[in-house]
Amino acid sequence: MTSALLVIDFINDIVHPKGKITRCAERIIKNKVITHANQVIGHARKKSWPIIFVKVGFHTGYLECPKHSPLFGLAPAHEALLLNSWGTEFHEDLDIKPMDMKMIKHRVSCFYATPLETILRAQTINTLLLIGVATNMTIEHTARDAHDRDYAVIVIQDACETASKEAHEAALENLGRIAQVIDTKALIHE
């Protein structure tokens, strides 16, 4: 197994209480999601797995932003998800190092219009581990894309979060059909 870790959308606008899209920020704090994410990141470093930190964002003028999208359409009006702003910086508590790869996406899935698959194929990766927000959006969509591209997928359930317990659990149930769903402790003690 050649693995890589995707750390997805742990940016201030989404996970910080002062961000502009904070529907899951309270649950992230309450459930220690960034703490669990850092444990997974530390484990990946020990295993020498590639770690790719992915963030959603749009350039000034929001040219990549689909205006008709119920998900992204209001971003320009709120100046949310604006690249090169505090809102799209990774959360200060996240264990990110200068040598870690960072990638920008403009849609829900980490695969859509990004260099992700080229990077994974060049590194002969066959297994993707996913952590981040939101479980029912980016995690689920990226997992589905990865599955259909023949990657084995592992979702670390306590290092993911969304706006409600019900949505998180429903997403994990869906993901169980296409991915292995485990918690941080199970991963670290594998």
N, C-alpha and C positions, 0 to 999 in steps of 0.2 A: 504494500500500500504506500503510495506516494501522496502525501496530503498537503493541503494548503488551507489556511484560515482566512475567511473573509470577515472583517469587522465592519459592520454596516450602519451608517447614519447616526453614530453617536456624536452628533453636532449640537452646538448650543441652541439653535432655533428649535430643535426637536426635544432634547433631553434636559436642558437647563430650565429651571423654574422661570427665569427671566427671558426665555426664548419666545419666538413669535408663533410657534406651533407646538404648544406644550401639553397636548392632550394626554401624553403618557409620562410626562416628567415626574409627577407625584408617585406613580407606580414604580418608576425606575429607582427613585430614592427609597421608597418603602421596602422594596424587594431586593435591594442591594445589587441591582443588575450590573452596574459598572464594576463593583467589587468582583462579581463572578466573571465578568468579561476579562478583567485583568488577570484572574487566575487562569483562564483559558489561554490568554495571550502569553503568560509566563510559561505555561505548559508547552505551547507551540514553539517558543524560543528554545526551550530545553531540547525539544525534538528536532530543532533546526528546520521546521516547516516554514515555507514562505508565508508571510503575513501581509495581507493587503487591506489597508484601511480605505473604505469606500465612503464617499459622501455625495449626497444629492445637492445640486446647486445650479444656479444660472448666472451667466455673465450680465454685466450692466446692460440694460435695455431688454433683458429677458428674451432674447431672440430664440433660445432653445425651448422656451416655456410654451406648452400647448395652452393657448388662451381658453379653449373650449373645455378643458379638463376640469371635472369637479374636484379633483385632488390638487392640481397645481394652478388652476386658473386664477385663484385669488392671490397668489404669491406676489405678483407685481404691485397690487394695490396696498399690500401690507409691508412691502419691501422685505419679504421673507425669502430665505434660501438664496440670498445674494452672495455670490462668490466674492472672496477677498473682504469679507465683513466678519465681525465677531460671530454672527449667527451661523456661519458655515465653518467656523473653527471647530476642531474636535474638542470635546469637553476636557477641561483641564485635569480631571482626575483619571482620564484614560491613559494607560501605559503605552504611549506611542513614542518611538525613538526616531531620530533623524534618518537612520538607514532604512526604516520601514517604508514600503511602497505605499503611496497614496494615489487614489484614483477618483475621478469625478464622474458621476452619472447624471443624466438629465431625465431619467424615467424611473419607474419602480424597480425593474429588474436590473441587477448589476451587469447582466450580459448585454442589454440593449445599447447598441451604438457605443460600446466601450472596447478597449483592447483586452478585456479580461480573458476571453478564450485563447487569444494568441499567446498571452503570458502563461496560462495554464498548460497549453500544449507544448510550448517551448521548454517548460520545466517538467514535462511528462507527469503531470498531476492527474491522478485518477479519483481522488477523494477530496471533497470539499466539506469543511466544517464551517457552519454559519452561526454568527452571533450578531445581535443588533436589534434595531427597531425599524419598522414595527413588525411583530410576528405575523400578523394577518395581511401584511402588504409586502414589503421588501423581502422579508425572510421567505415567505411562502412563494412569492413570484420567482425569486432567484433559485429557490430549491426546485421548483417545477422546471425552470429552464435548464438547470444543471442535470436533473434527472433525464430530461429528454435529449440531452447531449451526451448521455451515457456516463456521467460521473456518479460515483457513490456519494450520497449526501448524508451528513450528520448534523443535526440541529441540536444545539446545547440550550435546552429549554429555560434554564434559570439565568442565562446570559442574553435572553431575548425578552422583549416586552411590547405591550401595546396599550391602548387606552382603557381597556376593561379586562377583568379576569375572564369573563365569558368569551370575548373575542380571542384572547390569548389561548384559552383552552380549546376553542373550536379550531383555531388554526393548527395547533399542535396535533389535534385529532386528524385533521386533513393531511398534515405532513407525515403522519405515521404510515400512510399508504405508499409514500414515495421516498421516505428517508428514515434513517435511524434517529429516534428522538431520545436523548439522554440528558442527564444533568451534569454539572461541572464535576462533582465528586466522582461519578462513574467514569468520566473521561480521564481525570487525573490518576485514578487508581486502576486504569485498564491493564 
